[in-house]
């Protein structure tokens, strides 16, 4: 089976650098993949893509060694399985608040006996290789977001769920859940205390920890803090930089 570059980086003691895709479009996805990101995440929760456009974007990303990831809209097992069948090498699930919710998600990511994923990996076989089914459970990534008060309160027990690979911090929703501001690149002491709790829970359980950032400077700070996976920027952020260039001309 095609190896997962993210796992290879982790095995070498290196963090994985991710770019977030919110806008549909194969050319943009392919261009981003050729920029050298370790992974690209197609967002089906808050992004503008649908399943069909995601599949086309995965094909474009596959012209490189960049790892195709995606975020589902919600913890719906059928959608998780469908994304993996389409060739996602990892799925991010938002808003996990309990052990039971986490087990439902992880189970959908794994073939029996480790889970209950149904067989039919269509494009997964084309991308991953003929031995896909024999190695998928050890290769694909099951990633959950801790971003609510309930999830934060139960993070230590949630992190113990077998088959889970990474806790990923959603800083904006986490800020809202704590009665603070919804913002990226958090510096609020209350929110950062919660971020440290999530990071600590991941490390204690032997999991990887991921952080959503919107700048290289903040991402570097999070890597120094101990995060193993950082989203550095998104396609929307990159487009927004054009406004600054325009402003220079008056």
Backbone as a ProteinNet text record, in pm:
[ID]
protein_1_A
[PRIMARY]
XXXXXXXXXXXXXXXXXXXXXXXXXXXXXXXXXXXXXXXXXXXXXXXXXXXXXXXXXXXXXXXXXXXXXXXXXXXXXXXXXXXXXXXXXXXXXXXXXXXXXXXXXXXXXXXXXXXXXXXXXXXXXXXXXXXXXXXXXXXXXXXXXXXXXXXXXXXXXXXXXXXXXXXXXXXXXXXXXXXXXXXXXXXXXXXXXXXXXXXXXXXXXXXXXXXXXXXXXXXXXXXXXXXXXXXXXXXXXXXXXXXXXXXXXX
[TERTIARY]
84.2	0	88	43	116	132.1	254	273.6	207.6	181.6	126.3	242.6	269.4	383.9	377.2	258.3	245.7	301.8	266.6	319.8	471.9	522.5	667.7	737.8	680.3	737.7	737.6	626.2	617.4	720.2	738.2	835.6	977.4	1000.2	1130.5	1142.5	1037.7	1040.4	1015.7	951	925.7	776.4	740.3	598.1	551.2	422.1	361.9	297.4	320.8	268.5	150.1	38.4	-86.5	-137.2	-200.9	-272.3	-419.5	-506.2	-650.5	-717.7	-806.2	-875.9	-1024.9	-1074.4	-1216.4	-1290.2	-1215.7	-1276.7	-1264.2	-1370.7	-1362.7	-1281.9	-1216.1	-1141	-1017.7	-1009.1	-898.2	-765.8	-767.7	-642.1	-576.7	-655.2	-600	-545.6	-618.9	-573.5	-441.2	-431.2	-308.1	-192.5	-219.5	-115.4	-65.2	-157.2	-118.6	-37	-78.7	-6.5	137.5	158.9	292.8	377.2	319.8	396	479.9	456.9	539.8	478	347.6	281.5	284.8	297.8	293.9	154.6	52.9	-85.1	-174.3	-285.6	-390.5	-521.5	-597	-725.1	-838.8	-924.5	-1044.6	-1154.9	-1207.7	-1304.7	-1447.4	-1520	-1660.7	-1753.9	-1697.4	-1783	-1817.5	-1716.2	-1739.1	-1692.1	-1635.6	-1588	-1696.6	-1663	-1760.2	-1762.6	-1681.3	-1675.1	-1787.6	-1823.1	-1912.2	-1833.4	-1899.4	-1828.3	-1764.3	-1837.6	-1785.8	-1663.4	-1669.1	-1553.7	-1436	-1463.9	-1356.6	-1284	-1359.3	-1297.4	-1206.8	-1253.2	-1172.2	-1047.4	-1061.8	-946.9	-845.9	-895	-804.9	-721.8	-786.3	-713.8	-604.9	-636	-537.6	-422.2	-455.3	-352.7	-261.6	-318.3	-244.1	-137.3	-124.8	-13.9	116.3	108.3	224.7	225.7	323.2	330.8	253	186.7	109.4	-6.1	-27.2	-129.2	-266.6	-367	-502.5	-579.9	-620.8	-704.1	-836.8	-933.3	-1060.6	-1123.8	-1211.4	-1291.9	-1437.4	-1500	-1642.1	-1723.5	-1848	-1935.4	-1976.6	-1987	-2032.9	-1994.3	-2018.6	-1982.3	-2087.1	-2086.3	-2180	-2100.6	-2111.9	-2026.5	-2027.1	-2143.3	-2150.1	-2066.1	-2064.6	-1985.2	-1835.4	-1801.2	-1661.4	-1612.1	-1688.7	-1649.9	-1641.4	-1735.4	-1737.2	-1613.3	-1571.9	-1452.2	-1327.3	-1318.2	-1204.1	-1205.3	-1322.9	-1334.2	-1286.4	-1302.9	-1263.9	-1113.8	-1041.4	-897	-840.7	-924.9	-872	-777.7	-662.2	-567.1	-579.2	-679.6	-711.3	-838.1	-917.3	-1041.7	-1039.6	-1076.7	-1090.3	-1238.4	-1275.8	-1416.6	-1433.3	-1521.4	-1540.6	-1624.6	-1611.4	-1710	-1729.6	-1623.5	-1634.7	-1641.2	-1741.2	-1765.3	-1766.5	-1755.2	-1762.5	-1685.4	-1659.1	-1593.6	-1678.3	-1809.4	-1899	-1896.5	-1898	-1891.3	-1759	-1652.2	-1521.3	-1513.6	-1566.3	-1565.6	-1645.9	-1757.4	-1837.4	-1758.4	-1686.5	-1606	-1490.3	-1412.4	-1295.7	-1337.6	-1448.1	-1496.8	-1527.7	-1575.7	-1607.4	-1481	-1368.8	-1240.9	-1167.2	-1208.9	-1132.1	-1214.2	-1149	-1212	-1213.4	-1308.7	-1309.6	-1176.4	-1131.6	-1202.6	-1185.1	-1107.8	-1080.2	-1194.4	-1283.9	-1395.7	-1506.4	-1589	-1702.5	-1712.6	-1599.9	-1599.5	-1639	-1726.5	-1772.1	-1673.5	-1657	-1559.5	-1615.8	-1538.8	-1576.1	-1493.7	-1359.2	-1275.8	-1247	-1326	-1323.6	-1193.3	-1191.6	-1070.7	-959.7	-995.9	-894.6	-797.4	-847.4	-762.2	-670.5	-722.8	-642.4	-529.7	-560.8	-461.9	-368.8	-427.2	-348.8	-276.4	-333.4	-271.8	-358	-324.5	-405.7	-413.4	-312.8	-313.6	-373.7	-448.6	-509	-579.3	-666.8	-751.2	-668.4	-550.5	-468.1	-390.3	-373.2	-290.4	-362.7	-487.3	-559.7	-571.5	-599.8	-619.7	-495.9	-376.8	-252	-198.9	-259.3	-207.1	-291.2	-423.2	-511.9	-522.6	-549.1	-550.8	-692.9	-720.6	-847.7	-819.2	-874.6	-842.6	-972	-973.7	-1092.9	-1058.7	-1160.1	-1144.4	-1203.4	-1127.6	-1175.3	-1196.4	-1322.4	-1353	-1475.4	-1524	-1638.5	-1602.3	-1684.3	-1659.5	-1670.1	-1770.4	-1787.3	-1668.6	-1622.9	-1507.5	-1383	-1365.6	-1250.1	-1253	-1370.9	-1383.4	-1354.4	-1380.7	-1364.1	-1244	-1155.6	-1049.9	-957.8	-930.5	-839.3	-897.4	-1027	-1087.7	-1110.3	-1144.1	-1161.7	-1030.7	-920.3	-789.5	-748.7	-816.8	-783.8	-852	-937.3	-1009.3	-910.5	-921.1	-828.7	-850.8	-741.5	-748.9	-747.7	-760	-753.6	-607.6	-583.3	-446.6	-409.9	-505	-467	-584.2	-551.8	-645.1	-609.5	-710.1	-688.2	-767.5	-699.4	-762.2	-831.6	-960.5	-1034.4	-1040	-950.2	-935.3	-1054.4	-1123	-1235.6	-1351.8	-1393.7	-1503.7	-1465.4	-1339.6	-1293.5	-1304.2	-1267.9	-1282.1	-1426.3	-1517.6	-1660.1	-1709.2	-1666.4	-1712.2	-1669.1	-1559.2	-1507	-1551.8	-1644.9	-1695.1	-1598.5	-1504.8	-1406.9	-1431.5	-1336.9	-1353.7	-1326.4	-1407.1	-1383.3	-1276.9	-1156.7	-1048.2	-944.1	-870.9	-756.8	-634.1	-525.8	-400.1	-423.7	-487.7	-528.2	-408.8	-429.4	-332.9	-401.5	-534.6	-611.6	-565.7	-524.5	-472.8	-570.6	-700	-800.1	-805.8	-805.5	-810.2	-679.1	-568.2	-439.6	-420.6	-482.2	-479.2	-551.8	-664.6	-738.7	-658.9	-590.8	-505.6	-397.6	-337	-233.2	-290.8	-413.6	-478	-498	-541.6	-561.8	-429	-328.2	-195.5	-143.2	-161.4	-114.9	-188.1	-319.2	-397.8	-350.7	-319.3	-270.2	-137.5	-45	86.9	78	-6.6	-22.4	-77	-163.7	-225.4	-143.5	-31.3	50.8	-2.8	-85.7	-142.6	-63.7	-91.5	-37.6	-135.1	-82.5	-164.6	-153	-267.7	-271	-332.2	-289	-337.8	-370.4	-483.8	-525.1	-469.5	-383.4	-319.6	-347.9	-316.7	-334.4	-211.9	-97.4	27	143.8	251	370.9	431.9	424.8	484.1	413.2	279.8	204.2	223	225.7	246.2	380.3	482.8	614.2	611.2	534.7	520.3	452.3	351.9	280.7	367.9	451.4	545.2	641.6	690.5	781.4	712.5	581	503.2	488.8	502.1	493.3	391.3	326.8	228.3	298.6	239	297.8	243.3	135.4	66.7	10.7	44.9	-6.8	-63.6	-185.5	-237.4	-179.6	-103.5	-29.4	-113.9	-190.8	-267.7	-374.4	-469.2	-574.3	-573.7	-645.3	-657.3	-724.1	-821	-886.8	-787.9	-703.1	-602.2	-506.1	-468	-374.8	-437.2	-565.6	-634	-645.1	-669.2	-683.9	-556.7	-443.4	-317.5	-314.2	-397.1	-404.5	-455.6	-539.2	-591.9	-479.7	-384	-271.5	-185.8	-169	-91.5	-163.5	-295.6	-374.9	-365.6	-367.7	-366.1	-235.7	-128.3	-0.8	-4.3	-102.7	-113.1	-213.3	-267.5	-358	-501.7
-119.5	0	124.9	226.4	353.2	402.1	438.3	484.5	618.9	646.3	774	863.2	966	1053	1116	1141.7	1201	1106	978.4	880.1	867.6	877.5	870.6	987.9	1106.1	1223.5	1206.3	1158.2	1136.7	1034.4	928	824.9	881.8	984.3	1049.6	1162.8	1182.2	1287	1426.1	1435.3	1564.8	1596.3	1725.8	1763.3	1761.1	1748.2	1751.9	1888.1	1945.6	2077.8	2062.1	2120.2	2104.1	2238	2234	2350.1	2313.1	2405.5	2381.7	2431.4	2350.6	2388.5	2405	2525.4	2552.4	2575	2602.1	2635.4	2518.9	2483.8	2374.1	2414.9	2318.4	2348	2261.5	2186.7	2093.4	2162.6	2269.4	2335.8	2395.9	2463.6	2522.8	2414.4	2303.6	2193.7	2136.7	2121.4	2067.7	2165.5	2293.5	2394.3	2393.5	2383.9	2377.7	2252.2	2140.4	2014.5	2024.5	2100.4	2115.4	2218.1	2281.8	2377.8	2309.4	2180.3	2107.4	2084	2110.4	2078.9	1928.5	1889.2	1746.2	1689.1	1771.3	1726.6	1844.6	1813.3	1910.5	1855.3	1938.3	1895.8	1964.2	1883.6	1935.8	1940.9	2058.9	2081.1	2072.3	1968.9	1954	1998.8	2053.1	2106.7	2252.3	2335.4	2477.6	2523.4	2433.4	2468.9	2460.2	2500.4	2503.1	2379	2278.3	2156.9	2060.7	1977.5	1865.2	1737.6	1621.9	1495.8	1481.3	1517.7	1502.6	1589.8	1715.1	1803.2	1756.9	1702.2	1649	1535.4	1445.6	1333.5	1384	1484	1541	1608	1674	1739.4	1637.1	1525.3	1418.2	1368.3	1353.2	1308	1408.2	1537.2	1640.7	1639.1	1624.3	1618.8	1498	1390.4	1265.5	1271.7	1383.4	1401	1427.7	1437.7	1463.5	1364.3	1379.5	1295.2	1355.3	1467.5	1531.7	1442.2	1430.7	1339.8	1405.2	1337.3	1392.1	1360	1463.7	1450.8	1520.9	1496.2	1568.7	1582	1683.9	1697.4	1676.5	1583.7	1559.3	1668.4	1681.8	1784.2	1750	1619.3	1575.7	1430.9	1376.9	1239.3	1142.8	1130.6	1043.5	929.5	807.4	697.4	674.1	683.7	660.6	759	884.1	985.8	965.7	917.9	887.5	776	668.3	555.5	595.7	675.8	719.5	801.8	887.3	968.2	881.1	782.3	691.2	609.9	565.9	494	579.4	712	804.2	831.2	779.6	795.4	885.2	934.4	1012.5	924.9	979.2	905.9	944	1022.1	1057.7	1139.1	1123	1197.7	1271.4	1398.9	1481	1493.6	1458.9	1466	1576.7	1671.9	1782.4	1743.7	1822.9	1825.8	1695	1623.1	1500	1537.1	1482.9	1523.2	1407.6	1283.1	1169.8	1051.5	955.6	831.8	759.8	756.3	685.8	748.2	880	948	918.1	918.4	890.8	746.6	654.4	513.6	493.7	564.2	554.4	603.4	713	766.2	673.2	635.4	551	418.7	363.4	236.4	246.2	362.5	382.3	393.7	425	439.8	307.4	203.6	78.8	-40.6	-124.8	-251.1	-347	-442.5	-544.7	-622.1	-666.3	-666.1	-538.2	-441.4	-319.9	-219.2	-233.8	-141.2	-204.9	-122.3	-174.7	-111.3	-60.4	-1.8	-106.2	-67.8	-157.4	-156.7	-271.8	-283	-231.9	-150.7	-98.2	24.2	12.8	132	187.8	156.3	217.2	290.1	421.8	497.9	471.8	429.7	396.3	291.3	194.1	90.2	147.7	238.8	299.6	383	456	543.5	466.1	380.1	311.4	187.7	117.9	-4.1	-126.4	-235.8	-357.8	-419.2	-394.5	-450.6	-353.9	-257.1	-152.1	-208.1	-304.1	-352.3	-415.4	-469	-537.4	-438.7	-316.6	-220.1	-90.3	-76.6	49.2	86.9	-9.6	21.5	82.8	44.5	95.1	218	248.3	356	482.9	467.6	583.6	644.6	774.3	847.9	879.3	850.5	886.6	1002.7	1118.4	1243.3	1306.8	1345.9	1412.1	1552.9	1639.5	1775.1	1785.2	1844.4	1879.9	2030.6	2072.6	2214.2	2260.5	2175.5	2212.8	2193.8	2251	2237.1	2091.2	2019.5	1878.7	1795.2	1822	1749.2	1777.4	1903.1	1942.4	1874.5	1869.3	1808.5	1659.1	1594.3	1449.2	1410.5	1505.7	1481.9	1366.6	1350.5	1243.6	1106.1	1088.2	957.5	937.2	1043.5	1032.8	990.4	1043.4	1014.1	867.8	796	655.4	561.2	614.7	528.8	460.8	329.7	251.6	281.3	299.6	326.1	472.8	560	704	744.3	836.4	876.7	1016.1	1109.3	1247.3	1327.7	1417.8	1519.5	1649.4	1711.4	1832.6	1946.7	2055.9	2169	2260.2	2285.3	2386.3	2512.5	2608.6	2721.3	2816.7	2835.7	2930.5	2878.4	2754.2	2696.5	2675.2	2641.6	2625.5	2758.1	2866.5	2998.5	3029.9	3003.8	3026.7	2942.6	2816.2	2725.1	2772.4	2846.7	2894.7	3037.6	3088.3	3223	3331.2	3294.9	3390.3	3419.1	3481.8	3521.3	3404.1	3396.8	3297.2	3352	3297.3	3350	3241.9	3259.2	3173.6	3230.6	3154.6	3199.3	3255.5	3172.8	3215.3	3253.1	3357.4	3395.1	3416.9	3411.8	3430.4	3328	3372.4	3279.7	3169.2	3199.9	3098.8	2990.7	3033.5	2936.9	2858.8	2925.2	2857	2755	2779.4	2679.5	2552.7	2571.9	2458.1	2387.5	2465.9	2408.8	2320.9	2369.2	2292.2	2163.6	2169.8	2049.8	1945.1	1988.1	1895.7	1836.8	1921.7	1875.4	1773.4	1802	1710.9	1578.3	1582.3	1459.3	1371.2	1434.7	1358.6	1291.2	1366.1	1311.8	1200.1	1218.7	1118.5	988	997.6	878.4	820	882.6	832.8	870.1	975.2	1021.1	1139.9	1177.1	1298.7	1413.7	1534.3	1653.1	1747.2	1801.9	1892.9	2025.9	2132.8	2267	2339.5	2407.7	2486.2	2628	2666.7	2797.6	2868.5	2997.8	3072.1	3155	3120.2	3187.7	3096.2	3114.3	3034.2	3064.3	3190.4	3229.6	3160	3161.3	3097.1	2945.4	2889.1	2745.7	2703.5	2784.5	2753.2	2753.9	2847.9	2853.1	2727.3	2679.3	2558.8	2433.8	2431.1	2319.3	2318.1	2436.1	2446.7	2404.2	2425.9	2386.7	2235.3	2166.9	2021.1	1960.8	2043.5	1990	1917.8	1806.3	1718.5	1746.6	1821.8	1849	1989.7	2074.1	2210.5	2246.7	2297.9	2363	2503.1	2535.2	2661	2774.8	2744.2	2847.4	2779.5	2856.3	2803.1	2873.5	2815.8	2881	3018	3030.1	3158.8	3262.4	3220.8	3312.3	3358	3266.2	3300.6	3402.2	3383.1	3480.3	3615.4	3613.6	3738.8	3821.7	3756.1	3830.9	3925.9	3897.8	3986	4123.9	4133.9	4263.3	4353.1	4291.5	4369.2	4422.7	4339.9	4385.1	4498.9	4486.2	4591	4721.8	4711.8	4831.5	4911.1	4843.4	4911.2	5012.6	4995.6	5083.6	5196.7	5206.1	5316.1	5292.5
0	0	0	-71.8	-72.8	71.5	111.7	249.6	274.6	399.5	441.6	485	406.8	432.9	572.4	620.2	753.8	858.7	847.7	942.8	929.3	808.3	787.6	855.2	844.5	910	1061.3	1114.9	1259	1306.1	1227.4	1264.8	1266.7	1185.2	1180.2	1280.7	1362.6	1463.9	1410.4	1294	1231.2	1230.9	1236.9	1227.7	1082.9	1063.1	929.6	908.4	790.7	756.2	662	700.1	626.6	574.8	457.8	403.5	391.9	426.1	434	306.7	250.2	127.2	154.6	136.4	157.2	25.4	-80.7	-209.6	-307.5	-378.2	-474.6	-597.4	-657.6	-779.3	-791.9	-902.5	-919	-946.2	-1025.3	-1059.9	-936.5	-854.7	-732.5	-640	-627	-542.3	-593.3	-724.9	-783	-764.2	-780.8	-760.8	-616	-521	-380.5	-352	-410.4	-389	-438	-544.9	-600.7	-525.2	-422.9	-342.5	-234.7	-215.4	-119.5	16.7	31.8	158.6	183	309.9	343.1	323	347.4	329.5	293.9	231.6	201.9	255.5	325.3	381.5	308.6	247.6	182.5	287.4	309.9	417.4	365.4	409.8	372.8	485.2	593.3	699.7	673	660.1	636.9	499.5	421.6	289.2	184	61.4	-47.7	-133.7	-101	-182.4	-147.7	-245.6	-220.2	-246.9	-236.9	-250.3	-387.9	-492.6	-628.2	-650.9	-606.2	-625.6	-540.9	-423.6	-340	-411.4	-473.1	-545.4	-656.8	-730.9	-838.7	-782.4	-668.7	-605.9	-554.9	-503.4	-460.8	-578.8	-695.3	-814.2	-852.1	-838.7	-869.8	-769.4	-642.3	-537.8	-557.9	-611	-627.3	-734.5	-805	-899.5	-824.4	-692.5	-607.5	-492.2	-402.5	-283	-165.8	-187.7	-81.9	-39.2	89.8	144.3	139.5	80.3	77.2	205.7	275	394.1	369.2	455.8	445.3	582	595.8	717.2	681.5	753.2	731.7	799.8	755.3	813.1	954.8	982.2	1114.3	1132.8	1249.9	1281.7	1225.7	1095.1	1023.6	961.5	1014.6	969.5	818.6	755.7	612.2	533.7	576.6	507.6	531.9	651.4	681.1	589.5	580.2	495.2	348.9	305.8	166.2	132.1	224	201.5	192.7	279	274.1	144.5	102.8	-24.5	-141.1	-128.6	-235.2	-236.8	-137.7	-136.7	-29.2	61.7	173.2	255.1	288.6	371.1	518.7	548.2	684.9	686.7	792.3	807.2	940.4	935.4	1056	1087.2	1208.1	1249.4	1353.4	1328.9	1423.9	1544.8	1649.4	1756.7	1833	1859.2	1939	2086.8	2156.1	2294.3	2393.4	2346.3	2438.2	2382	2468.7	2427	2323.5	2344.8	2252.5	2113.7	2107	1977.3	1907.8	1985.3	1927.9	1877.7	1952.3	1910.6	1782.1	1769.8	1647.4	1526.7	1544.8	1434.7	1400	1499.2	1473.4	1412.2	1458.8	1403.8	1255.7	1212.4	1070.9	986.5	1049.8	978.5	963.2	1034.8	1040.4	992.8	913.3	873.7	991.4	992.7	1097.3	1098.3	1214.1	1342.4	1424.5	1372.4	1449.6	1447.1	1348.9	1335.8	1255.1	1192.2	1116.4	977.6	928.1	793.5	689.6	600	493.9	377.9	313.2	204.2	72.5	3.6	-127.8	-159.4	-150.5	-156.5	-294.6	-393.2	-527	-557.1	-540.4	-571.8	-470.9	-351.1	-251.2	-301.4	-374.6	-432.8	-540	-620.3	-726.1	-668	-562.9	-500.8	-408.4	-324.6	-222.7	-270.8	-370.1	-420.3	-394.4	-461.2	-456.1	-317.4	-233.7	-98.2	3.6	-45.5	37.2	160	140.2	249.8	361.8	328.4	428.5	516.2	469.7	542.5	577.4	533.8	553.9	701.2	786.7	928.3	992.5	944	1001	926.7	811.2	727	735.1	731.2	730.3	869.4	874.3	1000.4	1046.3	1171.2	1234.8	1329.7	1296.8	1367.4	1418	1543.3	1597	1643.7	1640	1691.5	1831.6	1920.4	2053.8	2051.7	2059.8	2040.4	2118	2210.1	2293.1	2440.1	2526.8	2670.1	2713.5	2658.7	2693.8	2648.5	2526.1	2476.2	2557.7	2596.6	2676.9	2813.7	2875.2	3006.6	3003.8	2890.1	2877.9	2792.7	2764.7	2666.7	2706.3	2834.5	2876.4	2847.9	2875.1	2847.4	2698.6	2626	2481.8	2415.3	2464.7	2405.4	2420.7	2506.5	2529.1	2429.3	2342.6	2247.8	2153.2	2145.6	2063.1	1915.2	1842.9	1699.3	1663.6	1762.2	1739	1717.5	1623.5	1592.7	1641.9	1638.9	1667.9	1723.7	1816.8	1864.1	1791.4	1731.8	1653.6	1716.4	1743.8	1812.7	1711.9	1737	1662.6	1746.6	1726.3	1818.5	1823.9	1711.6	1711.5	1793.8	1767.5	1844.4	1989.5	2012.6	2150.7	2224.9	2158	2219.1	2253.9	2160.8	2186.7	2303.6	2306.8	2412.3	2550.5	2555	2682.9	2713.4	2632	2653.6	2610.4	2524.1	2475.1	2327.7	2262.4	2123	2029.3	1922.1	1817.7	1724.1	1733.4	1650.9	1626.2	1516.1	1487.2	1558.2	1558.9	1618.9	1758.8	1840.5	1973.8	2062	2140.7	2243.8	2378.6	2379.4	2502.4	2606.4	2725.1	2826.5	2864.1	2867.7	2902.7	2795.7	2670.2	2559.4	2552.1	2571.6	2562.4	2674.8	2788.3	2895	2850.5	2778.4	2725.7	2615.9	2531.7	2427	2490	2597.4	2665.8	2724.5	2771.8	2827.3	2717.9	2599.7	2487.4	2442.3	2430.7	2392.6	2493.4	2620.4	2724.3	2722.2	2695.5	2689.7	2574.4	2461.2	2345.9	2378.7	2434.9	2465.5	2568.8	2667.8	2772.4	2716.3	2616.5	2557.6	2442.8	2410	2300.3	2163.7	2158.5	2032.2	1979	1854.6	1796.8	1823.2	1820	1844.4	1725.8	1683.5	1570	1607.8	1539.1	1568	1438.7	1438.9	1322.6	1336.7	1243	1244.2	1112.1	1107.6	982.5	946.9	1005.4	967.3	999.2	923.4	944.8	1082.3	1124.3	1252.2	1368.6	1364.8	1472.9	1467.7	1346.2	1331.3	1390.4	1368.4	1423.6	1575.6	1632	1777.6	1830.5	1757.9	1800.6	1786	1684	1669.6	1788.2	1825.2	1939.2	2068.9	2075.8	2193.5	2202.5	2087.8	2088.8	1993.3	1911.4	1817	1701.7	1660.9	1559.1	1419.2	1412.1	1285.8	1295.9	1200	1202.7	1065.8	1067	947.6	948.3	845	842.1	786.1	681.3	612.2	528.3	477.3	391.4	257	161.9	31.6	45.6	135	158.2	211.4	306.1	360.5	252.4	165.3	58.2	-37.4	-67.8	-152.5	-84.1	46.5	121	119.7	102.4	95.5	-23.6	-123.2	-239.3	-202.3	-101.3	-57.3	-5.9	63.8	115.4	0	-101.9	-218	-289.9	-302.2	-366	-286.7	-156.3	-71	-86.9	-123.9	-141	-257	-344.1	-462.1	-439.9	-318.1	-286.3	-327.4
[MASK]
++++++++++++++++++++++++++++++++++++++++++++++++++++++++++++++++++++++++++++++++++++++++++++++++++++++++++++++++++++++++++++++++++++++++++++++++++++++++++++++++++++++++++++++++++++++++++++++++++++++++++++++++++++++++++++++++++++++++++++++++++++++++++

